[in-house]
Each structure stands twice: as C-alpha cells, then as structure tokens.
Amino acid sequence: MRDPSRIATQTAGDAVRRLAQTFRGAGIDTPELDARILVAHALAISRAALLASPERELSQSDLASIA
C-alpha cells in the first residue's frame, strides 16, 4: 500500500487528474468518469460537489482514502 503522506496531490481536482491518467494508461474506457466517481466516493461527496469544488484541499485522511 502506498504511503499517503508521499502523494503530491493537494486538491480534489489534482486527485481526479492523477487517477484518470493512471486509468488511461491502464486502457480503461472511461478514465475521467471513473476517476470522478471514485474520488467523490472516497471523499464522501457527490460528483456534483466534486465538479463544483475541484480546488478543495485534501487532508491526509482524504489522501489515504484515495490511495
């Protein structure tokens, strides 16, 4: 398991972009959508809230949930 304190992601938007890039590299058909769904779930917010506030700063707990 990755150490969340070593992840450079600072905002929810960064997390979505980073995860989508990983998914794209793995050949997933809908990387952006899947990344938004998973990050929103990990942060316990709606996808609409995620889209409305991509600048939301992530806590260490948030980073651990996403990792």
C-alpha positions, 0 to 999 in steps of 0.5 A, spaced: 500 500 500 502 506 498 504 511 503 499 517 503 503 522 506 508 521 499 502 523 494 503 530 491 496 531 490 493 537 494 486 538 491 480 534 489 481 536 482 489 534 482 486 527 485 481 526 479 487 528 474 492 523 477 487 517 477 484 518 470 491 518 467 493 512 471 486 509 468 488 511 461 494 508 461 491 502 464 486 502 457 480 503 461 474 506 457 472 511 461 478 514 465 475 521 467 468 518 469 471 513 473 476 517 476 470 522 478 466 517 481 471 514 485 474 520 488 467 523 490 466 516 493 472 516 497 471 523 499 464 522 501 461 527 496 457 527 490 460 528 483 456 534 483 460 537 489 466 534 486 465 538 479 463 544 483 469 544 488 475 541 484 480 546 488 478 543 495 484 541 499 485 534 501 487 532 508 491 526 509 485 522 511 482 524 504 489 522 501 489 515 504 482 514 502 484 515 495 490 511 495 
